Amino acid sequence: MSFSWSYLLNGFSQAFTPMNILYAFLGSIVGTLVGVLPGIGPTSAIAILLPLTTILPPIPAIIMMAAIYYGAMYGGSTTAIVVNIPGEASSVPTAMDGYQLARQGRGGPALGIAAISSFVAGTLSLVGLTFFAPLLANVALAFGPPEYFALMFMALSLVISLSGKALLKGLIATALGLLVAMIGLDPLTGEARLTFGSVSLMAGINFISVIIGLFAIGEVLVNIERAVAAIYENKIRDWLPTLEDLKHSWGAMWRSSIIGFFLGLLPGCSPAVTTFIAYDAEKKISKRSHLFGHGAIEGVAAAEGANNATCSGGFVPLFSFGIPSGPALAVLLGGFMMYGLQPGPMLFKENPDLVWTVIASMYLGNLILLILNLPLVGLWARIALIPFPILGPMIILFSVIGAYSVRFLMFDVWVALLFGILGYLMRKLGFPLAPMVLATVLAQMLETSLKQSLVLSSGSPLIFFTRPIAAAFMFLAIIMIVWGLWLQFSGRSAQLAADESD
């Protein structure tokens, strides 16, 4: 497989036919709506539309399903910013700053930056997909269980930074998240753990229900206690990002694009992981790190940029080797196979028109999403002005629907309500929510790769330090832990010295 200008130009000519533009447009709209609704996600939407493969030609059908996937990444920022409902784990870092901006009357700029950052990251990562897919796909093949464990361990080390000044409480929240993720069946042996004889618990705790409960329902309970009239009770200050906002966010956009794209090459490294890594990296680099978690617009740019770059990066191993990097792309792989197409090197030789037309359509889809989302910024931002006695019950209703729609189990609804109460208590007691979410997301891959690595090494942990890539990630993790602890304790010492001088 090699890049060819003639194939790419032919792909653009095919992508810009009226029928393919229509299906890219429809997929973008459906994806945006799917992203806005909590809990549904692109995986379910693509699966629902798979029967269309029996009546549509392969090119428009795959264009539409791909547009649903990356369109959902755009839409997921909307409710995260406006009402603090991250429908996917990848939207949690967006909510951390975006919702605070909405409460400050700057929901419009936050939504605008989310759309612009998504467009920039999506376009940059598509350039990588277009020109370097064969070379970059080999990166994914270099990763085995030790490398995945080291990467997940490095990601888990971010809890120190995400804990803010409450390090001990953040570590407790992390331990609780790991404990929650252990409920169900052992991923390798299939043995039941912490189920206490309950059949419902054997399926495990779905982390979407955990997120909806912690953020959406917990936030509603806090606002009920405060008796707020609306999320934002004063005049909205801006509708679109200012030049100052773009100045603060531009660096975050391209840095998060690089992080998201390269990590997106790895099967199993989902946007939920890369957004946290990009967000934390930007927090460490930014000169305004004190604003992160309190309304830093570059935090929104970093999270959304990594989110969309990861999606585009995931197409590299899918197209090059037929390896899906996540559930949504696994369903899309099923769509290819229903047409008798097997993604891999031969796909580029036998069906170049299809591959390059789909790639070209993704450039078009990113532009469509930007055009769709920017004019709607004002409309979405106005949601924050709805009186809370009306908005609160609506949030609860959509949260219940979102929790139920993942697996169509009432058990997930009860889990969301339970974690809603837990989220309320954690807010009251000053426990950070992000470490718990990150631990819940990482736990299964962390455990699986650890056990597989120890099987390969006959129980020796040295395997994580004798393989170059794994060793690099482990040393990075150690450096991040030491750096985070030093910042924690040096900041605390400075605070104590200031208090004593007073």
Secondary structure, DSSP 8 states (H G I E B T S, - for coil): ----HHHHHHHHHHHTSHHHHHHHHHHHHHHHHHHHSTTTHHHHHHHHHGGGGGTS-HHHHHHHHHHHHHHHHHHHHHHHHHSS--SSGGGHHHHHHHHHHHHTT-HHHHHHHHHHHHHHHHHHHHHHHHHHHHHHHHHHHT--HHHHHHHHHHHHTTHHHHTTT-HHHHHHHHHHHHHHHHSEE-TTT--EES-TT-HHHHT---HHHHHIIIIIIHHHHHHHHHT-S-SS-S----SS--HHHHHHHHHHHHHHHHHHHHHHTSTT--HHHHHHHHHHHHHHH-TTGGGTTS--HHHHHHHHHHHHHHHHHHHHHHHHHS--SSHHHHHHHHHHHHTT---SHHHHHH-HHHHHHHHHHHHHHHHHHHHHHGGGHHHHHGGGGS-HHHHHHHHHHHHHHHHHHHH--HHHHHHHHHHHHHHHHHHHHT--SHHHHHHHHHHHHHHHHHHHHHHHTTT-TTHHHHSHHHHHHHHHHHHHHHHHHHHHHHHHHHHHHHHHH-
